[in-house]
Amino acid sequence: MNYVPLSDFKWGWIFRHRELPIPSEHLELIRPLAKNAANQYWKTHISKEAAHAVNFLGDDWPSHNGVWNDKENWEAAWDSDSQELPEALAEHIQWESNVTVFFCYDVDHVVQTRWDIFQQHWKNFLFVDDEPILLGKNRNECVRFHSDGSYQTGMKPKR
């Protein structure tokens, strides 16, 4: 895959925020996909036609009935001093620390990292909370975050 430096990423500032600093060795593991790679990933794993979660069509798996569990709240955990993931999210995803994850903001903006890096710095990722989706490489568990401070865990249908 092709990547862009965090300094060139539209939302790179979220990983350099002074209130939620990320060590440089972790920053190296947060890799925004180049636009063409982000497009390819989104169209392969999320939607062939919708460019953003608000535009999902009936044949896009995230819009299918039965994919998502009831809404939980992430905002309270985000506002707390703890770096722990929200409880239901941590219970739903039991991946090994080295699993590659993709945090998908929209068709042009997808960030790749490892699960352990996301777990430690999830608050930074959610500075932009406009319906992003978290997927793990070769995993069915997924999470959809909503801008109202809620999220839903789910299972991506097998192809």
C-alpha positions in Angstrom: 0.0 0.0 0.0 1.0 3.6 -0.5 1.1 6.0 2.4 1.3 9.7 3.0 3.3 11.3 5.8 1.2 12.4 8.8 2.4 15.9 8.1 0.6 15.8 4.8 -2.5 14.0 6.1 -5.7 16.3 6.2 -6.2 15.4 9.8 -2.6 14.9 10.8 -3.1 17.4 13.6 -5.2 14.9 15.6 -2.1 12.9 16.2 0.0 15.9 17.2 -2.5 17.4 19.6 -0.8 18.9 22.7 -3.4 17.5 25.1 -3.1 13.9 23.9 0.6 13.5 22.9 1.7 10.4 21.1 5.3 9.2 21.4 7.3 9.4 18.2 7.8 5.7 18.0 4.0 5.3 18.0 3.5 8.0 15.4 5.7 6.0 13.0 3.1 3.2 13.2 0.1 5.5 12.4 0.1 5.5 8.6 -2.5 7.4 6.5 -3.1 5.7 3.2 -2.5 7.7 0.1 -5.7 8.7 -1.6 -5.6 6.0 -4.3 -4.9 3.3 -1.6 -7.6 4.7 0.7 -10.1 4.6 -2.2 -9.2 1.0 -3.1 -9.4 -0.1 0.6 -12.8 1.7 1.1 -14.3 0.3 -2.1 -13.0 -3.2 -1.4 -13.9 -3.4 2.3 -16.7 -0.9 2.9 -18.6 0.4 -0.1 -18.2 0.4 -3.8 -20.3 3.5 -4.3 -20.8 5.5 -1.2 -18.0 7.9 -0.4 -19.0 8.4 3.2 -21.0 6.5 5.9 -23.9 8.9 5.6 -24.3 7.9 2.0 -24.4 4.1 2.4 -26.8 2.3 0.1 -28.9 -0.8 0.8 -26.4 -3.1 -0.7 -23.5 -1.8 1.4 -22.8 -4.2 4.3 -22.8 -1.5 7.0 -26.4 -0.7 6.2 -27.6 -4.3 6.5 -29.9 -5.3 9.4 -28.2 -7.4 12.0 -24.7 -6.1 11.5 -24.7 -3.6 14.4 -25.4 -4.1 18.1 -27.2 -1.5 20.2 -25.5 1.9 20.6 -23.1 2.5 23.5 -21.5 5.8 24.5 -17.8 6.5 23.8 -17.9 10.2 24.7 -17.9 9.7 28.4 -14.7 7.6 28.2 -13.2 10.1 25.8 -13.8 12.9 28.3 -12.3 10.9 31.2 -8.7 10.9 32.3 -8.4 7.2 31.5 -7.0 6.0 28.3 -9.0 2.8 28.4 -11.3 1.9 25.6 -15.0 2.1 26.3 -16.0 -1.1 28.0 -18.3 -2.7 25.4 -15.8 -2.0 22.7 -12.9 -3.6 24.7 -15.2 -6.6 25.3 -16.2 -7.0 21.7 -12.7 -6.8 20.2 -10.2 -9.3 21.6 -7.6 -9.1 18.9 -3.9 -9.7 19.3 -1.9 -6.5 19.8 -0.2 -6.8 16.4 -3.3 -7.1 14.3 -3.4 -4.5 11.5 -6.4 -2.1 11.8 -7.9 0.4 9.5 -9.7 3.5 10.8 -11.9 4.6 7.9 -13.1 8.2 7.9 -14.3 8.2 4.3 -13.3 7.0 0.8 -10.3 9.4 0.7 -9.1 9.1 4.4 -8.2 5.8 5.8 -5.5 5.3 8.5 -3.6 2.0 9.1 -2.0 1.1 12.4 -1.8 -1.8 14.8 -4.5 -2.7 17.3 -2.3 -1.9 20.3 -1.5 1.5 19.0 -5.2 2.2 18.4 -6.0 1.0 21.9 -3.5 3.4 23.4 -4.4 6.4 21.3 -8.1 5.9 20.3 -9.0 9.3 21.6 -6.7 11.0 19.0 -8.5 9.1 16.2 -11.8 10.3 17.4 -11.0 14.0 17.2 -12.7 13.6 13.9 -15.8 11.6 14.7 -17.9 12.0 11.6 -19.1 8.3 11.3 -15.7 6.5 11.0 -15.5 2.7 10.9 -12.8 0.6 12.5 -11.9 -2.7 10.8 -9.2 -5.3 11.5 -7.3 -7.0 8.8 -8.9 -10.5 8.2 -11.3 -9.9 11.1 -15.1 -9.8 11.2 -15.5 -7.6 14.3 -16.0 -4.0 13.5 -17.0 -0.7 15.2 -18.8 2.3 13.9 -18.5 5.6 15.7 -21.1 8.3 15.6 -20.7 12.0 16.0 -23.3 12.1 18.8 -20.9 10.3 21.1 -22.2 6.8 20.5 -20.7 3.8 18.8 -21.9 0.4 17.7 -19.9 -2.8 17.7 -20.7 -5.3 15.0 -19.8 -8.2 12.8 -18.9 -7.6 9.2 -20.6 -10.3 7.1 -18.4 -12.9 5.6 -18.1 -12.6 1.8 
